[in-house]
Amino acid sequence: MDIRIGLGWDNHRIAAGRLLILGGVTVPCEFGLDGHSDADVLAHAITDALLGALALGDIGLHFPDSDPRWKGCDSLVFLRHAAGLVREAGYRIANIDSTVILQRPKLKDYRLPIREKLAETLELDVNQVSVKFKTAEQVGPVGEGLSAEAQALATLVRATT
């Protein structure tokens, strides 16, 4: 198969006293996201998209939250691992398309820094990484300010030698 596509999704509760980290970038905010690692919902969704494209399970299979080694871990570690598995399988990442769903804060000023950090981590050009931001229009747990979500698609193509 020359092309593979993976879908990733993640969500985390909002928590006071934590950093808000999205795509490896710390966003100044009075709250962050709760999780075993640094709770980078965007990095987690992209990691799952890459693993899914290869049919290698999900982030919890590779980095279980029951393992103390991953407590507070930088989620870019997970992302680098998944990108390495892509290369080992003989593929390359053609592009990443992702969306962060968070009621607040407004994130538009962080789009380029997040894209750049993700591209650097994945060894891609920034034009291969799309990051979009949406609110939940005050509907559901995200809209009520209780949680954040991220979705991602990863397109892989067979690497040429």
MARLOMAR-491016 format. One record per residue (C-alpha): chain; residue number from 1; x negated, y negated, z negated; residue in three letters. Coordinates in nm, 4 decimals. Layout:
# residues N
@mol=A	seq=NUM	X=X	Y=Y	Z=Z	type=ALA
...
***
This chain:
# residues 161
@mol=A	seq=1	X=0.0000	Y=0.0000	Z=0.0000	type=MET
@mol=A	seq=2	X=-0.1521	Y=-0.3326	Z=0.1051	type=ASP
@mol=A	seq=3	X=0.0747	Y=-0.5700	Z=-0.0925	type=ILE
@mol=A	seq=4	X=0.2015	Y=-0.5310	Z=-0.4482	type=ARG
@mol=A	seq=5	X=0.4248	Y=-0.7664	Z=-0.6467	type=ILE
@mol=A	seq=6	X=0.4671	Y=-0.7725	Z=-1.0229	type=GLY
@mol=A	seq=7	X=0.7189	Y=-0.9487	Z=-1.2454	type=LEU
@mol=A	seq=8	X=0.6372	Y=-1.0666	Z=-1.5962	type=GLY
@mol=A	seq=9	X=0.8546	Y=-1.2173	Z=-1.8668	type=TRP
@mol=A	seq=10	X=0.7875	Y=-1.3108	Z=-2.2270	type=ASP
@mol=A	seq=11	X=0.9491	Y=-1.5033	Z=-2.5086	type=ASN
@mol=A	seq=12	X=0.8392	Y=-1.6247	Z=-2.8507	type=HIS
@mol=A	seq=13	X=1.0123	Y=-1.7980	Z=-3.1390	type=ARG
@mol=A	seq=14	X=0.9210	Y=-2.1565	Z=-3.2134	type=ILE
@mol=A	seq=15	X=0.7289	Y=-2.1891	Z=-3.5400	type=ALA
@mol=A	seq=16	X=0.6114	Y=-2.4847	Z=-3.7443	type=ALA
@mol=A	seq=17	X=0.2432	Y=-2.4949	Z=-3.8327	type=GLY
@mol=A	seq=18	X=0.1237	Y=-2.3204	Z=-3.5166	type=ARG
@mol=A	seq=19	X=-0.0423	Y=-2.4558	Z=-3.2047	type=LEU
@mol=A	seq=20	X=0.1568	Y=-2.4728	Z=-2.8821	type=LEU
@mol=A	seq=21	X=-0.0678	Y=-2.3014	Z=-2.6277	type=ILE
@mol=A	seq=22	X=0.0478	Y=-2.2605	Z=-2.2688	type=LEU
@mol=A	seq=23	X=-0.1783	Y=-2.1087	Z=-2.0056	type=GLY
@mol=A	seq=24	X=-0.4772	Y=-2.1533	Z=-2.2355	type=GLY
@mol=A	seq=25	X=-0.4116	Y=-2.5266	Z=-2.2850	type=VAL
@mol=A	seq=26	X=-0.3177	Y=-2.6676	Z=-2.6246	type=THR
@mol=A	seq=27	X=-0.0205	Y=-2.9029	Z=-2.5898	type=VAL
@mol=A	seq=28	X=0.0098	Y=-3.1606	Z=-2.8706	type=PRO
@mol=A	seq=29	X=0.3353	Y=-3.0866	Z=-3.0486	type=CYS
@mol=A	seq=30	X=0.4785	Y=-3.0574	Z=-3.4012	type=GLU
@mol=A	seq=31	X=0.5422	Y=-2.6861	Z=-3.3474	type=PHE
@mol=A	seq=32	X=0.3934	Y=-2.3865	Z=-3.1741	type=GLY
@mol=A	seq=33	X=0.5011	Y=-2.0333	Z=-3.0936	type=LEU
@mol=A	seq=34	X=0.5067	Y=-1.7390	Z=-3.3301	type=ASP
@mol=A	seq=35	X=0.3272	Y=-1.4187	Z=-3.2379	type=GLY
@mol=A	seq=36	X=0.0560	Y=-1.1722	Z=-3.3294	type=HIS
@mol=A	seq=37	X=-0.1952	Y=-1.3334	Z=-3.0923	type=SER
@mol=A	seq=38	X=-0.2015	Y=-1.7061	Z=-3.0126	type=ASP
@mol=A	seq=39	X=0.1518	Y=-1.6537	Z=-2.8667	type=ALA
@mol=A	seq=40	X=0.0683	Y=-1.8042	Z=-2.5266	type=ASP
@mol=A	seq=41	X=0.3987	Y=-1.7136	Z=-2.3637	type=VAL
@mol=A	seq=42	X=0.2747	Y=-1.8136	Z=-2.0162	type=LEU
@mol=A	seq=43	X=-0.0467	Y=-1.6104	Z=-2.0291	type=ALA
@mol=A	seq=44	X=0.1556	Y=-1.3132	Z=-2.1574	type=HIS
@mol=A	seq=45	X=0.4059	Y=-1.3327	Z=-1.8713	type=ALA
@mol=A	seq=46	X=0.1292	Y=-1.3545	Z=-1.6105	type=ILE
@mol=A	seq=47	X=-0.0583	Y=-1.0663	Z=-1.7745	type=THR
@mol=A	seq=48	X=0.2574	Y=-0.8541	Z=-1.7552	type=ASP
@mol=A	seq=49	X=0.3098	Y=-0.9524	Z=-1.3903	type=ALA
@mol=A	seq=50	X=-0.0428	Y=-0.8360	Z=-1.3013	type=LEU
@mol=A	seq=51	X=-0.0072	Y=-0.5122	Z=-1.4965	type=LEU
@mol=A	seq=52	X=0.3368	Y=-0.4518	Z=-1.3457	type=GLY
@mol=A	seq=53	X=0.2088	Y=-0.4975	Z=-0.9909	type=ALA
@mol=A	seq=54	X=-0.0333	Y=-0.2119	Z=-1.0576	type=LEU
@mol=A	seq=55	X=0.2253	Y=-0.0002	Z=-1.2460	type=ALA
@mol=A	seq=56	X=0.0006	Y=-0.0065	Z=-1.5541	type=LEU
@mol=A	seq=57	X=0.2626	Y=-0.0784	Z=-1.8177	type=GLY
@mol=A	seq=58	X=0.2826	Y=-0.3999	Z=-2.0129	type=ASP
@mol=A	seq=59	X=0.0757	Y=-0.6162	Z=-2.2441	type=ILE
@mol=A	seq=60	X=0.1951	Y=-0.4235	Z=-2.5517	type=GLY
@mol=A	seq=61	X=0.0538	Y=-0.1008	Z=-2.4106	type=LEU
@mol=A	seq=62	X=-0.2910	Y=-0.2535	Z=-2.3595	type=HIS
@mol=A	seq=63	X=-0.2932	Y=-0.4870	Z=-2.6634	type=PHE
@mol=A	seq=64	X=-0.0465	Y=-0.3570	Z=-2.9256	type=PRO
@mol=A	seq=65	X=0.0585	Y=-0.6016	Z=-3.1955	type=ASP
@mol=A	seq=66	X=0.0016	Y=-0.3234	Z=-3.4481	type=SER
@mol=A	seq=67	X=-0.3746	Y=-0.3515	Z=-3.3822	type=ASP
@mol=A	seq=68	X=-0.5420	Y=-0.6062	Z=-3.6112	type=PRO
@mol=A	seq=69	X=-0.8105	Y=-0.6734	Z=-3.3455	type=ARG
@mol=A	seq=70	X=-0.5576	Y=-0.8838	Z=-3.1555	type=TRP
@mol=A	seq=71	X=-0.4395	Y=-1.0936	Z=-3.4531	type=LYS
@mol=A	seq=72	X=-0.4748	Y=-1.4582	Z=-3.3459	type=GLY
@mol=A	seq=73	X=-0.6501	Y=-1.3558	Z=-3.0234	type=CYS
@mol=A	seq=74	X=-0.6859	Y=-1.6006	Z=-2.7349	type=ASP
@mol=A	seq=75	X=-0.4362	Y=-1.4684	Z=-2.4792	type=SER
@mol=A	seq=76	X=-0.6749	Y=-1.5508	Z=-2.1956	type=LEU
@mol=A	seq=77	X=-0.8615	Y=-1.2368	Z=-2.3092	type=VAL
@mol=A	seq=78	X=-0.5532	Y=-1.0368	Z=-2.2080	type=PHE
@mol=A	seq=79	X=-0.5281	Y=-1.2220	Z=-1.8791	type=LEU
@mol=A	seq=80	X=-0.8956	Y=-1.1602	Z=-1.7932	type=ARG
@mol=A	seq=81	X=-0.8500	Y=-0.7914	Z=-1.8728	type=HIS
@mol=A	seq=82	X=-0.5508	Y=-0.7636	Z=-1.6378	type=ALA
@mol=A	seq=83	X=-0.7380	Y=-0.9509	Z=-1.3620	type=ALA
@mol=A	seq=84	X=-1.0278	Y=-0.7085	Z=-1.4039	type=GLY
@mol=A	seq=85	X=-0.7904	Y=-0.4145	Z=-1.3623	type=LEU
@mol=A	seq=86	X=-0.6631	Y=-0.5723	Z=-1.0405	type=VAL
@mol=A	seq=87	X=-1.0187	Y=-0.5837	Z=-0.9027	type=ARG
@mol=A	seq=88	X=-1.0970	Y=-0.2299	Z=-1.0236	type=GLU
@mol=A	seq=89	X=-0.7881	Y=-0.1029	Z=-0.8388	type=ALA
@mol=A	seq=90	X=-0.9151	Y=-0.2546	Z=-0.5130	type=GLY
@mol=A	seq=91	X=-0.6815	Y=-0.5527	Z=-0.5010	type=TYR
@mol=A	seq=92	X=-0.7147	Y=-0.9274	Z=-0.5258	type=ARG
@mol=A	seq=93	X=-0.4643	Y=-1.1794	Z=-0.6543	type=ILE
@mol=A	seq=94	X=-0.3056	Y=-1.3672	Z=-0.3630	type=ALA
@mol=A	seq=95	X=-0.1001	Y=-1.5964	Z=-0.5836	type=ASN
@mol=A	seq=96	X=0.0748	Y=-1.6464	Z=-0.9148	type=ILE
@mol=A	seq=97	X=0.4132	Y=-1.8186	Z=-0.9391	type=ASP
@mol=A	seq=98	X=0.5284	Y=-1.8931	Z=-1.2923	type=SER
@mol=A	seq=99	X=0.7875	Y=-2.0859	Z=-1.4899	type=THR
@mol=A	seq=100	X=0.7838	Y=-2.1980	Z=-1.8533	type=VAL
@mol=A	seq=101	X=1.1273	Y=-2.2509	Z=-2.0063	type=ILE
@mol=A	seq=102	X=1.1069	Y=-2.4788	Z=-2.3094	type=LEU
@mol=A	seq=103	X=1.3527	Y=-2.7442	Z=-2.4201	type=GLN
@mol=A	seq=104	X=1.0837	Y=-2.9798	Z=-2.5470	type=ARG
@mol=A	seq=105	X=0.8248	Y=-3.1285	Z=-2.5298	type=PRO
@mol=A	seq=106	X=0.8116	Y=-3.2490	Z=-2.1708	type=LYS
@mol=A	seq=107	X=0.5245	Y=-3.0665	Z=-2.0028	type=LEU
@mol=A	seq=108	X=0.4786	Y=-3.2387	Z=-1.6649	type=LYS
@mol=A	seq=109	X=0.1523	Y=-3.4061	Z=-1.7730	type=ASP
@mol=A	seq=110	X=0.0029	Y=-3.0627	Z=-1.8503	type=TYR
@mol=A	seq=111	X=0.0795	Y=-2.8962	Z=-1.5157	type=ARG
@mol=A	seq=112	X=-0.2616	Y=-2.9534	Z=-1.3545	type=LEU
@mol=A	seq=113	X=-0.4714	Y=-2.8701	Z=-1.6647	type=PRO
@mol=A	seq=114	X=-0.2734	Y=-2.5475	Z=-1.7117	type=ILE
@mol=A	seq=115	X=-0.3076	Y=-2.4539	Z=-1.3441	type=ARG
@mol=A	seq=116	X=-0.6808	Y=-2.5259	Z=-1.3589	type=GLU
@mol=A	seq=117	X=-0.7327	Y=-2.3174	Z=-1.6756	type=LYS
@mol=A	seq=118	X=-0.5360	Y=-2.0248	Z=-1.5328	type=LEU
@mol=A	seq=119	X=-0.7194	Y=-2.0449	Z=-1.1992	type=ALA
@mol=A	seq=120	X=-1.0554	Y=-2.0486	Z=-1.3777	type=GLU
@mol=A	seq=121	X=-0.9572	Y=-1.7517	Z=-1.5943	type=THR
@mol=A	seq=122	X=-0.8290	Y=-1.5509	Z=-1.2966	type=LEU
@mol=A	seq=123	X=-1.1170	Y=-1.6585	Z=-1.0672	type=GLU
@mol=A	seq=124	X=-0.8737	Y=-1.8186	Z=-0.8193	type=LEU
@mol=A	seq=125	X=-0.8407	Y=-2.1489	Z=-0.6411	type=ASP
@mol=A	seq=126	X=-0.5971	Y=-2.3792	Z=-0.8182	type=VAL
@mol=A	seq=127	X=-0.3733	Y=-2.3758	Z=-0.5083	type=ASN
@mol=A	seq=128	X=-0.3092	Y=-2.0045	Z=-0.5750	type=GLN
@mol=A	seq=129	X=-0.1490	Y=-2.0784	Z=-0.9132	type=VAL
@mol=A	seq=130	X=0.1963	Y=-2.2331	Z=-0.9419	type=SER
@mol=A	seq=131	X=0.3325	Y=-2.3432	Z=-1.2781	type=VAL
@mol=A	seq=132	X=0.6813	Y=-2.4876	Z=-1.3090	type=LYS
@mol=A	seq=133	X=0.8611	Y=-2.6231	Z=-1.6150	type=PHE
@mol=A	seq=134	X=1.2313	Y=-2.5984	Z=-1.6932	type=LYS
@mol=A	seq=135	X=1.4539	Y=-2.6736	Z=-1.9887	type=THR
@mol=A	seq=136	X=1.7443	Y=-2.4501	Z=-2.0752	type=ALA
@mol=A	seq=137	X=1.9910	Y=-2.7409	Z=-2.0589	type=GLU
@mol=A	seq=138	X=2.0584	Y=-2.6977	Z=-2.4331	type=GLN
@mol=A	seq=139	X=2.1983	Y=-2.3463	Z=-2.3747	type=VAL
@mol=A	seq=140	X=2.0972	Y=-2.0346	Z=-2.5684	type=GLY
@mol=A	seq=141	X=1.8009	Y=-1.9947	Z=-2.8037	type=PRO
@mol=A	seq=142	X=1.5610	Y=-2.1851	Z=-2.5756	type=VAL
@mol=A	seq=143	X=1.8060	Y=-2.4711	Z=-2.5265	type=GLY
@mol=A	seq=144	X=1.8692	Y=-2.4865	Z=-2.9003	type=GLU
@mol=A	seq=145	X=1.4951	Y=-2.5275	Z=-2.9608	type=GLY
@mol=A	seq=146	X=1.4519	Y=-2.1871	Z=-3.1238	type=LEU
@mol=A	seq=147	X=1.2284	Y=-2.0187	Z=-2.8671	type=SER
@mol=A	seq=148	X=1.0321	Y=-2.0486	Z=-2.5442	type=ALA
@mol=A	seq=149	X=1.0219	Y=-1.8209	Z=-2.2417	type=GLU
@mol=A	seq=150	X=0.7997	Y=-1.7734	Z=-1.9411	type=ALA
@mol=A	seq=151	X=0.8456	Y=-1.5832	Z=-1.6174	type=GLN
@mol=A	seq=152	X=0.5790	Y=-1.4949	Z=-1.3636	type=ALA
@mol=A	seq=153	X=0.5380	Y=-1.3241	Z=-1.0291	type=LEU
@mol=A	seq=154	X=0.2017	Y=-1.1954	Z=-0.9153	type=ALA
@mol=A	seq=155	X=0.1302	Y=-1.1041	Z=-0.5561	type=THR
@mol=A	seq=156	X=-0.1645	Y=-0.8716	Z=-0.4993	type=LEU
@mol=A	seq=157	X=-0.3208	Y=-0.7794	Z=-0.1671	type=VAL
@mol=A	seq=158	X=-0.5629	Y=-0.5028	Z=-0.0851	type=ARG
@mol=A	seq=159	X=-0.9161	Y=-0.6420	Z=-0.1113	type=ALA
@mol=A	seq=160	X=-1.1256	Y=-0.6252	Z=0.2036	type=THR
@mol=A	seq=161	X=-1.4842	Y=-0.5146	Z=0.1779	type=THR
***
